[in-house]
Amino acid sequence: MSIDVELGTAVADFATAVAGLLDDLNYSDVALLADRKQLALVAELLQVQSRLSGVVHTVLGQVDRGEAAMTAHGVPTVSWLASELRYTRGQASAMLHHANDLHRFTQLGDALRDGVANDRQAQAVTQVLKKLPTDLGVEAEAKAQATMVGHCEEFNSHELAGLSRYLLEVVAPEVAEEAEAKRQERELRDAQQARHLNFADDGHGSTTIKGSLPTADAALIKAQIEALAQQMHRTALELRDSGVAQPSWPQRRADALVELARRVAIQQAAPKHGGDRPHVVVLIDYDDLLSDCHSAGLADGTQLTAGQLRQFACDAGVLPIILGGPSGVLDVGREQRLVTPDIRHALHVRDKGCVFPGCDRPAADCDAHHIQPWAQGGETSLSNLCLLCKHHHNLLEPDTKRAPELQWQIRISTDGIAEVIPPRFVDRHRRPRRHQRFRPPG
């Protein structure tokens, strides 16, 4: 099966038909099937899922190359996926990369849409193919694709990812040894370029930490964590409490990572970030703080137990932030252009990050933007400030040479929430947009 732009209408009809079938599905008959038929059904559905993924990425690639989102909404495809379909920017970017890979490696794209390879295998194969020397030639690259597609019937995605050197020996044995040395150097360079560390709140009290480091750099962190994890065991007295489970080694490593951060904080070795030393902002009524430590939460909305709050309060300074009230220096008017630490803290609590819809930059990475420029009489006050990342700060900075209706603008609404107003060519009605973090659930 081959899909190209000439079949766009057929794909649209297909999507409508599939959506209708999904609406009418009846799951009650699954339990009536024999065990083998249930397993066969799962296998068939997973293959359909992978084939649909191939169709989605094929169409998405055509949309991106045609710049449809830029034409229709004035934003790149990544921004459209993030703001309109609620993907993170990282997820949207990964989808586009995969779509472009399938467009480049046509045999692999066909294999995914035909059900020969599943989506995980396709992603692994693209990584192997992209590691091949760029000067192999069209014939050798086609042979490499065919070889890897053939292996999809035998190997899973993890096994496929380890076939880089083997593949080169098959398609170009005369250059394999030299290319292997270059590959190792390239992988180190790519690992350094791709290093990252991300935190994702799952909305249920946990934060997922995900990252990548060059292997040698990661070895240093692993050594420290393993050493601390070895030390962090329950004492004999604690072991008397049968109601508390002995932590597993993964749990010990997690505790060791937190302990590393705690030791850095105690030594005050961390540099300033976002205008102040790194800190955790806890919101609580002052009377509750003095009494039973209940009804407390972090600035991002995460609720804390009384025990967690007492641990924070045991070794922390207390900074009063009273939004909309008479206490706290939250408005310095025309006396000072730069944002004070008190106002910066209040902005972190109110905006929680870049206020541009779809942006996921945290508050510490943002600038305090004067909505009415200070040089034009704007005050340094909460009613004239909002948090914007560097990119959106540049986008929303007023341009006196252009008409207001042709620019992105921002304002603070009557309820204190920042609203972005798109230019007329994006939305002819110029309807104000709010970041999804401020939208009520449901």
N, C-alpha and C positions, 0 to 999 in steps of 0.2 A: 504494500500500500504506500503510495506517495502522495503527500499533501503539498500543494503550492498555492500561491495567491489566487489562481484561477478558480480554485474550489472554495473560495471564501463564503459564497452564499450557501453551498451545501453544508459547510461546517456550521454556519449559523442555524440552519434548519435542524441539523443533528443535535446541537446543544439544546434547542427548544424541546425536541422530542425526548431526549434523555431526562431533562428536568421534569417533563410530564410523567415519565415512567417512574421516576423516583418518588414523585408525589403520591403515586397509586400503589406503592409497594406494600405487600402484606407479609409480615415477618412470622406470623403464627404457624405457617406450614413448615418452617425450618425444623422444628422439634419433631415433626412427623417423619422426617427423612431418616433412612438408615445411616449408621455412623459413617460408612464409607462415602455415601452420597453427600453428607454434611461436609466432610473433608474435601471432597471434590468441588463442592460449591465454593468453599473458602478459596481454594486454589484458583478457581476460575474468576472469582471476584477480584482477587489480588492481581491477576493478569489483566483484567479489564481496567483496574485502577492504574496500572503502569502504562497501559496503552493510552488511556485518557490523559495521563501526565505528558506523554509524548505529543498528543494533539494540543494540549494547553500551551506547552512550551514552544511548539511550532508557531501557533497563532500569536503568542506573546512576542516572539522574536520578530515576526512581521510587523506587529504594532510598534515595537520599539524602533526598528529600522525605518519605518515610515513616519516616525515622530507624531503619531496620532494624538498623544496626550498633550504635546506642546501646542499643536494646532487647535485642539478643542478646549484646553484649559490653561494654557500658558505655563505648564510645568513639565519637567521630565517625567518619563514613565515611572521611575522609582518613587517620585513624590506623589504621583497619582495613585499608585498601589498602596502607599502608606496612608494617605489622607482619605481616600474614598473606599478602599477595601480593607483597611485596618490591619495591614501587614506592618511589621516593623521595617525600618529602612534596611536593616541587615538582611532580613528575609527577602524583601523585594529585590535587593541587589543580587542576592544569590540566585534567585529565579531568573533574572535577566542574564547572568553569566552562563547559567545552564542552557538557556534558550540559544544563546550565541554559540555555545560549544556544539550543540546539536545541529545548528545551521552549518557550522564549519565542517563537522565530521558527518557527512550525509549518510554513510552506511550505518553508523550508530543510530542516527535519528530514525532511519527506516526500521532498524531492529527494535527500537523501543516502541514505535507505533504498531509494529507487527506482532508484538508480544514475545519476540525472541529473547529480549533482555528486559529486566525490570529496571525501575528508575534508579535504585541504589547501584546496580551494576553499571548503568549508563554513566553515572557520575564518577564511579571509580575508573572506568575505561577512559573517560575524557582526561582525567588527571594523568594517566599513563601516556596517552597519545601526545599531550602537550609537553611532556618531558623529552620527547624525541628530538634529535637535532633538527634545526629548521631547514637545513640544506639537503635533506634526504632525497628530495625529488617527488614528483607526483605519483609515480609508479610504486615506490617504496612505501609512501604514506598510505596509499590505497591498500597495499598488501598488509600493512600494520593494522589498519581498521578491520579488514576481513579476518585477520588472525584473532584479534581481540573479540570480535563479535562471535566467532566460532567458539571461543573459550567460555562464553556466557552460558552455554549449555552444560558446562562442567564445574565452573568455579563460582563461589559467591563473591560479593563485592570486596571483602577484605582480601581474599586470595587474588583477585584480579589486580588489586592495587599494588601487589608485590611482584608483578611480572615485567617491570620496566626493563631490566637488563636482559632478561630472557627474550623479550620482544625484539630488542635491537640485534641480538645475536641471530635471530631468525631472518629479519628483513635486511640487515646490513652487517654481516659478520666481519667484514674487512675493517670496519671503523669502531667495532664494539668496545675494545679495550680503551682506546683514547677517549671515546665518548663517555665511557663509564667514569673516568677521572673528572671529565668536565661536568658530568651530571652531579657528582658529589659536591663539587664546588658550587654549582648552580643551586643545588638543594639547600646548602648552607646559606647562600645569599638570599634565596627565596624565603627560607625560614626566618631570617633576620628581618626581612621586609614584611612578612606576614605576622610577626609577633603581635599579640593582642591579649587583652584581658577584659571581659565583659561581665556585668552583673545584671540579672533579670529577676525581678520580683514575680513570683508565680501567683500572687493574690491570695495565698492561703497560709501566710506566715513564714514562707521560706524564700530564700534567694538562691538562684542557680548561678554558680560561678563557672564561666567557660573561657578558655583561653588557649594560646599556643605560644611556645617558646622554642628557640633552637635547643636541641637535645643537651648540649653541653651546659647552656645557661640553666635549663630546667634541673640539671643534676645538682646544682648548688642549692636550689630551693628544696628539692627532694631530700637532700642530706640533712638540712636544718629541720625540716618537718618530721622526718623519720626519727631524728635524735630527740626532739621534743615529745613526739608520740610515745617513744619508748619510756620517757620519764613520767608521762601523764597516765598513771595507773591509780586505781582506787587503793586507799590505805586499808589496813586490816580492820580498822574501826568501821569504815564505810562498807566493807564486805559483809558486815553483820546485817546490813539492811537487805534482806532478800527481795524487797519490792523494787529495788533499783537494779536494772540489768547491767551486766558488765559491758562496757562499750566495745564495739567491734573495732578492727584496725582501721577501716575507713572512717569511723566516727572519731577515733583518736587522731587521725590525720587532720580531720576538720577542726577539732579542738586545738590542735597544734598550730594551725594557720591563724586562728583567732588569737592565740597566745603570742605569736610573733608580732601581730599588729598591736596588741596590748603593750608589749615591751617597748616597741618604738614610741607609742604614745606616752608612756611613763617617762621615757628619756627625753621627750620633746624633740626628737630628732627629725620629725617631718617638717618640710617647708610650708610656708603659707600657701593657701589655695583658695580662690574665690574671695580674697580680701581678708582672710583670717586663718589662724591655725586650724587644721582639720578638726571637726567637732561633730557631734550628733545633737540635733535640735529636738527637744522633747516639749510637747505642748500639754500643759496641765493647768487647771485652775489653782490659784495660789492657796486657797483654803484647803483644797484636796491635797496639795503637796504637804501642807503642815499637818494634816490629819492622817488619812488612811491610804494615800497614794493611789487612788482609783481614778478611772476615766482619763487616762493619759494616753498620748499617742505621739508618733514621730511626725515631722513636718509633712511627710508624703502620705499621711493618713493611716499608716500602720499602727494598730492598737497594741499597747503594752500591758502586760500583767503587772500587778502590784509588786511582785518580786523583781521583775525586770527593772521597773522604775526605781525601786529602792537601791538596786545596784548602780544605776546611773547617778542617782542623787547622792550616793555615798562619797563619790570622788569627782564632783562636778561643780562648776560655777553656775549660778542662777542668773539668767539674763531676762528681765521682763520685757515681753513684746506685747503691747496692747494695741490691736488693730482697731482704728476708729474711735479710740478713747482718748482721754486727756493725758494719760501717763505715758512716759517713754518719749524720747526725742525722735519722732518719726517725720518731722517736717522742719527742714532748716531753711526753707524759702529761698530767698535770693542771697543769703549770707555766704553760701558755699556752693561751688559748682560740683565738686566731687561727692559721691555718695558716701555717707558716714557708715561705720559698721552697724549701727542700730537700724538704719534704713535697709542696708544690705540684708541683714537677718530677716527683716519684715518682708522684703521681696522674695526671699527664699521660701518663707512660709506661705505667702499668698500665691505666687506664680508656680513654684515647684519645678521650674525649668523654663526652657524657651517656650514662649506662649504662641509661637507660630504653629498653626494647625498641622499636625503630622510630624513635627520635629520632636526628636527624643533626646536632645542634649540636656543633661542635668543642670541644676541651678549653678553649681560651682564652675561650670564651663561657660557661663553666660555673662554678657555685659549688661549693666544697668542703662537702659536706653531712655533718654529724655524724649517724650512724645512731642512736646513743643520744645524745640531746641533752646538750650540755656542762653545762647547768644542772641536769641530772638525774644527773650523775656520769659522763657519757661522756668518754672521753679524746680528745685531739687526736692521733690515731695512725692509721696506714694501716689498721689492722684495724677502725677505727670511722669511716672516711671513704670517700666516693665522690664522683664528679663528677656533678652534675645541672644541667641548664639551669634558668633561672628558673621556667619553667612547671612542670616536673616536681619541682623543689625544693618548690614550694608544694603540689603534689599529695601528696608523700611526707612532708611535715612532720607528725609525730604530733599527733593531736588527743586530748587527755586526756578529752574529753567523749563520745567515741564508743568503742564496743567495738573491740578490735584486729581482729577478723575482718571488720569492716565498713570497714576502711581499707586503702589501698595501703600495703604495707610493703616494706622492703628489708633485705638482710643480705649479709654477705660470706661466701661459701662456704669450705670447707676448702682449695680450690685458689686462693683469693685473688680470685675473680671475683665481682662484685656480682650478686645475683639479686633480681628484683622479684617480690613475692608479691601477686597481685591479691586484692581483697576477695571475700567469699563470693558476693556477687550477680553477680560477673563469672565466677568459676570456683568452683563449690561445693567442689571438691577443693583449691582454693588451691595449685595446682602452681606452683613457682618458675619464673620466666621469665628468660632471659638475652638480652642484646642480641645481634643476629645477628653482630656483629663477633667475638664470642667463640665462635661455634659452629664446630665442626670442619668442613672442606669435605667434600662428598660426602653 
